Amino acid sequence: MRLLFKIALLCTVLFISTVSGSALAVPNPASYGVQFVGMQESYNSGDKIKLTVETRTSGDLSDIQFKVLPIAGGNSDGDVTSVKTTYNKKKYTYTTTGYFKPSSVGFYTIGFQATHNSFEGTKKIEVTTMIQVKNPNELTMSVSPHQSIIAVGQELPILITYNSKYKVTFEYSEPVTELITKKADGVYKKIILYKATESQKYNITITATQSKIKDVKSETITFYAD
């Protein structure tokens, strides 16, 4: 009997401790924490982007809304749809979701706004995040080095990094040797060589053409042979 009494007493103490710990975890109704969660830095045009905001508070939220502001090249061509808010009583967290489907490339600021209600009155709360919307079919290209100094007779290796959904052809303003083309980390890397035969300044223009959608990119590098 004594053993059973001790076990019952221990269970009672553990239960009281658990309840006390949970009570201490209840946030002040007048305070809140708000943030976007699960967002990427970039998306493709036409993607259906899910927006998720979590607001931790034991107060109430009202007048909940998302706002989209194009800031560089974007277009205000769509509202946030299917906005829905749920509340997790155990975590004291409101989760608000919505969907945005941009059709124009550029940068967008996504804003979340709500009215926070507590015993202290009402407050306007908001949080923002920025995303980039890209064209998945667009040709991208960069070259390196942009400037260099080499000895006469030496070959200069030039790295071309590009990405394209379709086949790309290259043209060069000077005769070069195409050494290798390889795909790594999701992009193509091409190495070409140019041999300097005289002591002078050289400019080489590299032009990439994606013929399917008529996309053309050019880069010029400058180097000196001595």
Disulfide bonds with the S-S distance in Angstrom:
none
